[in-house]
Amino acid sequence: MKSNKPLNGRRDFLKGAAITAAAATVAATVSKTVSADEKMNTTGSGYQKTKHVKTYYETARF
């Protein structure tokens, strides 16, 4: 005996909506990561391992 229910019900819609939301989140995250990598500071004026930093690492046991 076959059921006369529609093939695309509320559950299928909700599953599709959840998958679409997850895919959109991944796409947004990946695009932000790529754009952040393109704008990296390459001048060399950032983090430097100085005596002060080495002392901190020794006292913090890193």
N, C-alpha and C positions, 0 to 999 in steps of 0.2 A: 504494500500500500504506500503510495507516494504522498508526500506532504505538499500542500499548495502554498507554502511559505515563500516569500520573495527571497531571491538568492542573496541580495545585498541588504542585510538587516542592520539594526542599530549596532550590534556587536562588531560587524565588519567595518562599519563607519568609524567606530571608536578605535579599533585596531589601526586602521589607516591613518587616523588623525595622530595617534601616538607615534607611529613610525615616521610620519612626516615631521612632527615636532622634533624628534630625536635627530633626524637627518639635517634639519635646519640648524640645530644647535651645533652639530659637528661641523657643518660647513662654515658657520660663523666663527667658531673657535679656530679652525684651520686657517681661515683668511686673516684673522688677527695675528696669529703666530707668524705667518709668513711676512706680513707687513712689519711686524716688530723686528724680525731678523734683518730686513732690508735697511732699517734705520739705525743700525748699530754704530756706536761711536768708535771710530778707528783712529782717533788722534793720539791715543796713548796717555791721556791725562786722567784716566779713571783709577781703578784699584791698583795700588802698588804695595808690595810686601816690604814694609819698612820695619825698623827695629821695634817700634811701638806695636805693630800688628803681630810680629813674631812673639813678643812678650805676652800679648793677650792670648794667643793660641797656646802658649805654654801653660799659662795659668788656668785656662779653660779646658785644657787637656784635649785639644783637637789634633 
